[in-house]
Structure formats: C-alpha cells, structure tokens
C-alpha cells in the first residue's frame, strides 16, 4: 500500500479527501485540513475502494477538493461592497446623521467666558447637572439665611431667654438652628405658617427680611426661567423633522441634479421654513495652504426662492449641477473616490411656541447614490392627500449618464456644432455674391459722382475766365 498524506491531514474525513482528482487543493481547503503541500492519497485497502483492481492499487492518484463557486454577480460585487464598507469606516463625519456635530473643544484656557454667560451655560448643561444645581442653589440660600437668623438670635441673647415670657425676641418661637432654617424656608417661599413671626423690636431682623425677600425673588426668577427655557427648547421638535437616508444624483429637465428629501411628521407646521446645504471638503489653495474641512455653499434655490419651503408634505430639494456647482467636474467614478460630506440644515419657527428650530443631517460620498430617484410618497385619496412614510427613504434606479456635468455639457455642445457650422456656411455662401454686387454698385456710383463733380468744377472755372476777359 502506498499512501501519501500531508502533515495534519488526519483531521479531514476520508470522504472529504477522496473525491475529485488531478487538481490541487485550494488555499481555503489547505487551511481547513492543515495541509501545507499538495495532497496525494492512494491505498489498496478495500474499505476505500472495494471495486478497484488490485493491480491498480499501487498507482498514485491525487485527490483534491474544488472550492464552491459563488455566483458571478456576487463575486463581482463582493470587492466593491468590501471597499465601500472600508471607506465608510474610514470617513469621519463632521455632522452625524441625527444632527449632532462631531466636534470636541479642547485646551480651552479662557474658561471664565462661560461664567460671563451663566444663563446659557446652565441651559446647555445636561439635565442631571441642571437639576443638581437647581436643588443646590435653593438649599444653599435657605441654609445661609437660616444661619443668619440663628446668628441674630444668638447675638441678641434670645436663645438664653427661651423660658422668659417678659423677653421680646427677634423671632418668636425660634429656639435653635433647625427652627431658624425652617423660618428661612417659610420667608423665602412666602409660606407663612404663622407660628414663627418677626417682631418689631428687631431692626436687624427687618433688614435681613428685606434682603432675603429680594434675593429670593431673584433666585426664583433665575432658576425657574432657566428650567422653563430648557424644557421649552425646540431641540425635540427637530426629532420629527426627517431627512432621507440617501441623496441621489439623476437627470431632471435635461440637467444633472443632486437631490434629497425632507419631511415633517407633525400636523403642526414649521413656519418660515428654509433649507440650505454646505459641502464639507478639505482643499489646498494655489499657494499651497491646506484648509481642512472647507465649507462651500450649495445652491438649493436661493436665487429663485425655492429654498423657502411650505413643508406640509415631504419635499425633494434639488441642486442643479452647473458651472457654479462644486460638483461640476465630478463623475460617478470620481464621486466614489471622493472624501466629502454634504451638510443640510432646515430652519424655521415652531408654530406652537414661535421659537426657532433647526434640524441637521449629512450625507457622505457613500450615501450619495448616482443614477437613482426617490419613490413618490404622496397619493390622492377620497377628499385628501395621504403621505406614505414607509416609502420615504425608498429610491429606484433610472438611466443617468456616468460622466460629469461638465463632460455632459461638452458632449451636448459638440452634437450641436455641425448644425451651426452648416447654417453659417450656407449663409456665408449666399451672402458673398450679394455683398460683392453691392460693393461694385457702390464703387460705380462713387465714380460717377466724382466725374460729375469734376465737370461742374471745370465749367465754373471756364465761366470765371470768360467774365474776367470781358
């Protein structure tokens, strides 16, 4: 018996090793079976091949396994999909899909600037810190003024004459720090239970009462106003303003256009809604200066007023790719290699509160689909229009040239040039004889006029000579 099996081949089943022959094992099979070289299996055992001729049992017969083949389309699309996934992981967003800006401020040394605008600082804090500061401010003020009431009572000796009915204290029934703290709370919150009251024999207590009342009103106005502004912030209103997952590029009215869709999920509308877009892309100037994350305006109808929206139903925002567009020289193949980001900003006033609301989103190059359009979502029902938000993000493929808008315009101009040349040549051929005839007629008339003027001058000279002789 002759049997050649590579090292570690015993981990593979016999049925796996003895299938097809005359071919080498692919790499994935070698890795699976632990084979480091070509695999040859021969045996004269009847358990391997009982019907085989014994004379042929000493002949080596290589046994290999074919790799299962994927469909052709899957094999072609797999590298592209892996490349897109790698690019999507590699591209760092400037603005997240939910509108949050992916920017962190570090090494800020002038932190005192935050305290100069303390109200905005408190509003921008997270809810847990805001509530903590809210409780802390009230507790500190109550404790401080409670200590002041206790200090007045201690300095006046009211705590030493608690059992003396003839003694007139500054605050009746104030017998310690706890009762002073409770009196401070009653004074600042204007509860007034009536058990502890200030007397008219304590001028310092009257002054402290005025100060606590004024400061308490300021603290109430500041903290309650801060909480009200934080609660009524229109940030949550932006959660119901939706943008399409992808932006598309396709033909519209004979021109390449970049389009994305926006919608409002609420029945209360956004008043004076407007849309604008920015292209975020690093650039290098002619002088060699590198500008990271340079912002370029994308015209979405500013000149025509199309950027002002009546956002009752979902709208498709269109940017025409022309000579002023940053996408003028970008083709489909070029777009797949670009590292850019389109930031879209929707602004307007909330109808219920009148506060300004802003919703943001972004599209990286992998989320811009070339040659697609948006699926219609608006249908006419019995007496009303219905919006199907299940199809809000759906797109379908359409015929779109893969070249850039500049190349498309050049090709369109070249197709029109022969017609222009033929018309111009015909007009020049027809106009040449006429112009020559007109030139000859003009030349003849000028000659005749010159001759007549010369004869008239000669006649005048002859008359003058005859008169002089007479």
GULO-655633 format. One line per 2 residues: number of its first residue (from 1); their letters; for each residue y, x, z of C-alpha. Coordinates in Angstrom, 2 decimals. Layout:
N
NUM	a	Y X Z  ... $
This chain:
470
1	xx	0.00 0.00 0.00  3.40 1.26 -0.96 $
3	xx	6.28 -0.29 0.88  9.87 0.89 0.81 $
5	xx	12.21 -0.89 3.09  15.58 0.43 4.12 $
7	xx	16.52 1.03 7.70  17.03 -2.08 9.85 $
9	xx	15.61 -4.30 7.14  13.17 -5.89 9.58 $
11	xx	15.91 -8.23 10.75  15.67 -10.17 7.48 $
13	xx	12.89 -12.70 6.86  10.25 -11.87 4.25 $
15	xx	11.20 -14.89 2.17  14.73 -13.51 2.06 $
17	xx	13.62 -10.04 0.96  11.18 -11.13 -1.71 $
19	xx	12.97 -13.49 -4.07  14.57 -12.10 -7.20 $
21	xx	14.08 -8.65 -8.63  15.64 -5.99 -10.85 $
23	xx	19.06 -6.36 -9.20  20.87 -4.63 -6.41 $
25	xx	21.83 -6.37 -3.22  25.48 -7.29 -2.95 $
27	xx	27.55 -5.89 -0.13  27.55 -9.07 1.91 $
29	xx	23.72 -9.06 1.82  23.57 -5.43 2.86 $
31	xx	25.86 -6.11 5.78  23.85 -9.14 6.79 $
33	xx	20.49 -7.38 6.70  21.67 -3.99 7.85 $
35	xx	20.75 -2.38 4.51  22.56 0.83 3.73 $
37	xx	20.98 1.54 0.35  19.05 -0.14 -2.45 $
39	xx	16.22 -2.29 -1.15  12.70 -1.97 -2.64 $
41	xx	9.76 -3.93 -1.27  6.19 -3.55 -2.56 $
43	xx	2.98 -4.48 -0.84  -0.67 -5.04 -1.65 $
45	xx	-1.09 -7.49 1.13  -2.47 -10.84 0.08 $
47	xx	-0.18 -12.62 2.52  2.78 -11.52 0.43 $
49	xx	1.35 -12.46 -2.96  -2.27 -13.66 -2.90 $
51	xx	-2.46 -14.37 -6.61  -1.33 -10.92 -7.63 $
53	xx	-3.65 -8.49 -9.44  -4.83 -5.75 -7.10 $
55	xx	-4.21 -3.18 -9.84  -0.54 -4.03 -9.79 $
57	xx	-0.14 -3.82 -6.08  0.90 -0.16 -6.12 $
59	xx	3.71 -0.75 -8.58  7.16 -0.81 -7.01 $
61	xx	9.10 -3.98 -7.59  12.66 -4.13 -6.24 $
63	xx	13.63 -7.41 -4.58  17.28 -8.42 -4.25 $
65	xx	19.34 -11.47 -3.47  22.08 -12.95 -5.59 $
67	xx	25.37 -13.82 -3.96  26.05 -17.55 -4.16 $
69	xx	28.92 -18.03 -6.59  31.92 -20.17 -5.82 $
71	xx	33.38 -22.46 -8.47  35.62 -20.69 -10.94 $
73	xx	38.74 -22.56 -9.87  38.06 -21.77 -6.21 $
75	xx	37.59 -18.07 -6.99  40.88 -18.01 -8.91 $
77	xx	42.88 -19.92 -6.31  41.49 -18.12 -3.25 $
79	xx	43.55 -14.91 -3.66  46.69 -16.94 -4.27 $
81	xx	46.11 -19.05 -1.19  45.46 -15.97 0.95 $
83	xx	48.60 -14.33 -0.42  50.68 -17.42 0.34 $
85	xx	49.31 -17.54 3.87  50.16 -13.88 4.40 $
87	xx	53.69 -14.41 3.05  54.19 -17.48 5.22 $
89	xx	53.21 -15.46 8.29  55.41 -12.56 7.24 $
91	xx	58.60 -14.57 6.57  60.70 -15.01 9.69 $
93	xx	62.62 -18.27 9.78  66.31 -18.38 10.56 $
95	xx	66.13 -22.10 11.40  62.92 -23.82 12.46 $
97	xx	61.67 -26.98 10.79  62.77 -29.04 13.80 $
99	xx	66.32 -27.65 13.50  66.27 -25.09 16.32 $
101	xx	67.98 -21.82 15.43  65.65 -18.87 15.80 $
103	xx	68.35 -16.53 17.14  68.50 -14.98 20.60 $
105	xx	71.64 -13.35 22.02  71.00 -10.12 23.79 $
107	xx	73.08 -7.48 25.58  75.95 -9.88 26.28 $
109	xx	78.11 -7.94 28.71  81.06 -10.32 28.96 $
111	xx	79.15 -12.97 30.90  82.33 -14.15 32.61 $
113	xx	83.19 -16.01 29.43  80.51 -18.55 30.28 $
115	xx	82.24 -19.33 33.57  85.59 -19.94 31.91 $
117	xx	84.00 -22.95 30.21  81.86 -24.06 33.14 $
119	xx	81.59 -27.66 31.96  79.98 -26.73 28.63 $
121	xx	77.79 -24.21 30.41  76.43 -26.90 32.73 $
123	xx	75.87 -29.31 29.86  73.96 -26.70 27.87 $
125	xx	71.62 -25.92 30.76  68.11 -27.30 30.84 $
127	xx	67.50 -30.48 32.77  65.72 -28.80 35.70 $
129	xx	68.60 -26.39 36.28  71.16 -29.14 35.79 $
131	xx	69.55 -31.37 38.39  69.18 -28.44 40.79 $
133	xx	72.90 -27.62 40.50  73.79 -31.30 40.87 $
135	xx	71.92 -31.60 44.17  73.08 -28.18 45.34 $
137	xx	76.78 -28.89 44.84  76.70 -32.14 46.82 $
139	xx	74.60 -30.65 49.61  76.87 -27.63 49.97 $
141	xx	80.04 -29.73 50.14  78.51 -32.05 52.74 $
143	xx	77.34 -29.13 54.84  80.68 -27.33 54.57 $
145	xx	82.79 -30.30 55.66  80.21 -31.22 58.32 $
147	xx	80.66 -27.74 59.75  84.45 -28.18 59.66 $
149	xx	84.22 -31.46 61.60  81.91 -29.85 64.15 $
151	xx	84.27 -26.84 64.44  87.26 -29.10 65.16 $
153	xx	85.31 -30.95 67.82  84.16 -27.67 69.35 $
155	xx	87.62 -26.13 69.43  89.18 -29.29 70.92 $
157	xx	86.52 -29.45 73.61  85.18 -32.81 72.51 $
159	xx	81.61 -31.61 72.95  82.31 -30.80 76.60 $
161	xx	83.66 -34.28 77.38  80.93 -36.42 75.90 $
163	xx	80.43 -38.41 79.12  84.16 -38.66 79.92 $
165	xx	85.41 -42.09 78.92  89.01 -41.08 79.54 $
167	xx	88.84 -38.35 76.92  90.06 -39.18 73.37 $
169	xx	88.03 -37.14 70.89  88.96 -36.34 67.33 $
171	xx	85.99 -38.36 66.04  84.35 -40.97 68.17 $
173	xx	80.59 -40.64 68.78  80.45 -37.10 67.33 $
175	xx	78.14 -35.23 69.73  76.77 -32.34 67.64 $
177	xx	76.33 -30.74 64.22  73.92 -33.42 62.97 $
179	xx	76.37 -36.22 63.75  79.17 -34.16 62.14 $
181	xx	77.03 -33.73 58.99  76.40 -37.49 58.84 $
183	xx	80.11 -38.19 59.30  80.85 -35.81 56.42 $
185	xx	78.46 -37.71 54.14  79.99 -41.07 55.16 $
187	xx	83.50 -39.77 54.48  82.81 -38.20 51.07 $
189	xx	80.71 -41.06 49.77  83.04 -43.69 51.35 $
191	xx	80.11 -45.42 53.04  81.88 -46.10 56.36 $
193	xx	79.20 -47.43 58.69  81.83 -47.91 61.42 $
195	xx	80.02 -46.08 64.24  81.85 -42.75 63.81 $
197	xx	85.58 -43.04 63.18  88.51 -40.64 63.31 $
199	xx	91.23 -41.26 65.92  94.99 -40.98 65.56 $
201	xx	95.22 -38.29 68.24  93.80 -35.59 65.93 $
203	xx	96.30 -34.39 63.29  93.98 -31.57 62.12 $
205	xx	91.23 -34.15 61.57  93.58 -36.29 59.46 $
207	xx	94.41 -33.29 57.25  90.70 -32.46 56.87 $
209	xx	90.00 -36.09 55.96  92.59 -35.94 53.16 $
211	xx	91.23 -32.66 51.83  87.63 -33.90 51.84 $
213	xx	88.57 -37.14 50.10  90.40 -35.33 47.30 $
215	xx	87.77 -32.63 46.83  85.00 -35.23 46.97 $
217	xx	86.63 -37.20 44.18  86.92 -34.04 42.05 $
219	xx	83.26 -33.15 42.65  82.17 -36.68 41.81 $
221	xx	84.19 -36.72 38.59  82.93 -33.31 37.52 $
223	xx	79.25 -33.74 38.28  78.92 -37.37 37.21 $
225	xx	80.82 -36.59 33.99  78.53 -33.65 33.34 $
227	xx	75.43 -35.78 33.81  76.83 -38.57 31.64 $
229	xx	77.63 -36.21 28.77  74.20 -34.62 28.99 $
231	xx	72.47 -37.99 28.98  74.52 -39.32 26.08 $
233	xx	74.17 -36.22 23.92  73.33 -37.17 20.31 $
235	xx	70.64 -34.49 20.02  67.90 -37.05 20.48 $
237	xx	69.45 -39.17 17.75  68.70 -36.35 15.37 $
239	xx	64.99 -36.79 16.11  64.99 -39.94 13.98 $
241	xx	66.65 -38.18 11.02  63.81 -36.78 8.92 $
243	xx	63.65 -34.25 6.10  60.88 -33.87 3.57 $
245	xx	58.30 -31.20 4.32  58.81 -29.52 0.94 $
247	xx	61.65 -29.08 -1.50  60.89 -29.38 -5.22 $
249	xx	62.25 -27.99 -8.48  61.90 -30.04 -11.65 $
251	xx	63.85 -31.32 -14.63  66.44 -34.08 -14.20 $
253	xx	68.67 -35.16 -17.09  67.66 -32.10 -19.08 $
255	xx	68.54 -29.59 -16.35  66.56 -27.78 -13.67 $
257	xx	67.36 -29.20 -10.24  66.43 -28.33 -6.67 $
259	xx	65.75 -31.49 -4.65  64.78 -32.52 -1.13 $
261	xx	64.65 -35.89 0.61  66.32 -37.19 3.79 $
263	xx	65.83 -40.44 5.68  66.84 -42.34 8.82 $
265	xx	64.14 -44.09 10.85  66.52 -46.27 12.88 $
267	xx	68.13 -49.55 11.93  71.45 -48.38 13.39 $
269	xx	73.05 -46.22 10.75  74.81 -42.87 10.69 $
271	xx	78.48 -43.41 9.87  80.29 -40.98 7.53 $
273	xx	77.08 -39.08 6.85  77.43 -35.88 4.84 $
275	xx	74.96 -33.25 3.69  75.36 -29.56 2.96 $
277	xx	73.00 -26.68 2.27  73.05 -22.91 2.74 $
279	xx	70.98 -20.18 1.15  69.98 -17.53 3.70 $
281	xx	69.07 -14.31 1.95  69.76 -10.65 2.60 $
283	xx	71.77 -8.85 -0.09  73.14 -5.44 -0.93 $
285	xx	76.62 -5.02 -2.34  77.59 -2.79 -5.25 $
287	xx	78.94 -0.27 -2.77  75.56 -0.05 -1.04 $
289	xx	76.38 -2.16 2.01  73.40 -4.15 3.27 $
291	xx	74.23 -7.66 4.51  71.34 -9.21 6.44 $
293	xx	70.93 -12.98 6.29  73.86 -13.53 3.98 $
295	xx	74.88 -17.19 3.74  75.67 -18.70 0.33 $
297	xx	76.80 -22.28 -0.24  74.55 -24.51 -2.33 $
299	xx	76.48 -27.25 -4.10  74.84 -30.62 -3.40 $
301	xx	77.64 -32.75 -4.84  80.79 -31.55 -3.11 $
303	xx	82.85 -31.76 -6.32  81.59 -35.23 -7.24 $
305	xx	81.36 -36.72 -3.75  77.58 -37.01 -3.85 $
307	xx	77.39 -35.08 -0.59  78.78 -38.12 1.28 $
309	xx	75.79 -40.37 1.92  75.20 -44.05 2.59 $
311	xx	71.98 -43.38 4.47  70.40 -46.83 4.63 $
313	xx	67.22 -45.86 2.79  65.74 -42.42 2.03 $
315	xx	67.79 -40.44 -0.48  66.88 -37.50 -2.72 $
317	xx	69.54 -34.79 -2.51  69.90 -32.92 -5.80 $
319	xx	71.33 -29.48 -6.53  71.86 -28.75 -10.22 $
321	xx	70.90 -25.18 -11.08  73.78 -24.00 -13.26 $
323	xx	75.74 -20.77 -13.72  77.34 -21.13 -10.28 $
325	xx	73.99 -21.68 -8.56  72.26 -18.84 -6.69 $
327	xx	69.01 -19.95 -8.40  70.41 -19.42 -11.91 $
329	xx	68.22 -16.40 -12.68  65.18 -17.32 -10.52 $
331	xx	62.00 -18.35 -12.33  58.77 -19.74 -10.93 $
333	xx	57.13 -16.31 -10.74  60.28 -14.80 -9.23 $
335	xx	60.52 -17.56 -6.62  57.00 -16.83 -5.36 $
337	xx	58.07 -13.25 -4.56  61.46 -14.05 -3.06 $
339	xx	62.12 -13.97 0.67  64.76 -16.62 1.09 $
341	xx	65.44 -19.70 3.19  67.39 -22.87 2.45 $
343	xx	69.04 -24.44 5.50  70.06 -28.10 5.11 $
345	xx	72.47 -29.76 7.54  73.03 -33.51 7.88 $
347	xx	76.06 -34.60 9.90  77.52 -37.96 10.84 $
349	xx	78.67 -40.20 13.68  76.28 -42.29 15.72 $
351	xx	77.13 -45.93 15.18  76.41 -46.93 18.78 $
353	xx	78.37 -44.21 20.59  80.74 -42.74 17.98 $
355	xx	79.61 -39.20 18.83  78.96 -36.64 16.11 $
357	xx	75.32 -35.96 15.39  73.84 -33.05 13.45 $
359	xx	70.29 -32.68 12.15  68.98 -29.46 10.61 $
361	xx	65.91 -28.25 8.77  64.94 -25.40 6.48 $
363	xx	62.73 -24.50 3.54  61.29 -21.05 2.91 $
365	xx	60.20 -19.95 -0.56  56.59 -21.06 0.02 $
367	xx	57.82 -24.59 0.81  59.73 -24.92 -2.49 $
369	xx	57.32 -26.44 -4.98  58.06 -25.70 -8.63 $
371	xx	57.21 -28.47 -11.08  56.96 -31.40 -8.67 $
373	xx	58.81 -34.63 -7.95  58.98 -36.96 -4.97 $
375	xx	56.91 -40.11 -4.88  59.08 -43.28 -4.77 $
377	xx	59.08 -44.98 -1.37  61.34 -47.98 -1.98 $
379	xx	59.79 -51.26 -3.17  61.23 -54.72 -3.71 $
381	xx	59.62 -57.41 -1.59  60.37 -61.12 -1.22 $
383	xx	64.07 -61.05 -0.35  64.35 -57.48 0.96 $
385	xx	63.62 -53.85 0.19  60.82 -52.09 2.02 $
387	xx	60.57 -48.35 2.68  57.09 -46.86 2.90 $
389	xx	57.45 -43.80 5.12  53.79 -42.93 4.63 $
391	xx	54.78 -41.58 1.21  57.99 -39.95 2.39 $
393	xx	56.62 -36.40 2.10  54.38 -37.02 -0.93 $
395	xx	55.05 -35.21 -4.20  53.38 -35.28 -7.60 $
397	xx	53.22 -32.71 -10.36  55.32 -33.01 -13.52 $
399	xx	55.93 -30.97 -16.66  58.52 -28.31 -15.85 $
401	xx	59.27 -25.03 -17.66  58.34 -21.98 -15.60 $
403	xx	61.32 -19.95 -16.80  64.65 -19.68 -15.03 $
405	xx	67.59 -21.97 -15.75  69.38 -19.11 -17.50 $
407	xx	66.44 -18.46 -19.82  66.12 -22.18 -20.48 $
409	xx	69.80 -22.41 -21.42  69.46 -19.38 -23.74 $
411	xx	66.46 -20.90 -25.49  68.32 -24.19 -25.91 $
413	xx	71.29 -22.38 -27.43  69.06 -20.44 -29.81 $
415	xx	67.49 -23.64 -31.10  70.96 -24.99 -31.89 $
417	xx	72.28 -21.85 -33.60  70.64 -22.25 -37.08 $
419	xx	72.13 -25.72 -37.50  75.56 -24.39 -36.57 $
421	xx	75.27 -21.49 -38.96  74.20 -23.72 -41.88 $
423	xx	77.11 -26.10 -41.38  79.58 -23.25 -41.10 $
425	xx	78.24 -21.56 -44.24  78.42 -24.78 -46.25 $
427	xx	81.95 -25.43 -45.13  82.98 -21.86 -45.98 $
429	xx	81.36 -22.06 -49.42  83.08 -25.35 -50.22 $
431	xx	86.42 -24.28 -48.79  86.59 -20.90 -50.63 $
433	xx	87.41 -22.17 -54.20  89.87 -24.69 -52.89 $
435	xx	91.70 -22.02 -50.96  91.73 -19.73 -53.98 $
437	xx	93.16 -22.53 -56.21  95.77 -23.36 -53.60 $
439	xx	96.71 -19.68 -53.41  97.05 -19.39 -57.19 $
441	xx	99.14 -22.58 -57.40  101.38 -21.32 -54.62 $
443	xx	101.77 -17.96 -56.35  102.68 -19.63 -59.69 $
445	xx	105.24 -21.92 -58.11  106.84 -18.99 -56.32 $
447	xx	107.08 -17.05 -59.60  108.71 -19.99 -61.41 $
449	xx	111.21 -20.44 -58.60  112.07 -16.74 -58.74 $
451	xx	112.64 -16.84 -62.51  114.88 -19.92 -62.33 $
453	xx	116.95 -18.37 -59.56  117.34 -15.20 -61.65 $
455	xx	118.54 -17.16 -64.76  121.02 -19.09 -62.65 $
457	xx	122.42 -15.85 -61.27  122.69 -14.38 -64.80 $
459	xx	124.59 -17.49 -66.04  127.03 -17.27 -63.15 $
461	xx	127.74 -13.63 -63.91  128.43 -14.42 -67.63 $
463	xx	130.88 -17.17 -66.71  132.78 -14.87 -64.37 $
465	xx	133.11 -12.22 -67.09  134.42 -14.76 -69.68 $
467	xx	137.05 -16.03 -67.21  138.22 -12.51 -66.47 $
469	xx	138.69 -11.83 -70.18  140.82 -14.93 -70.64 $
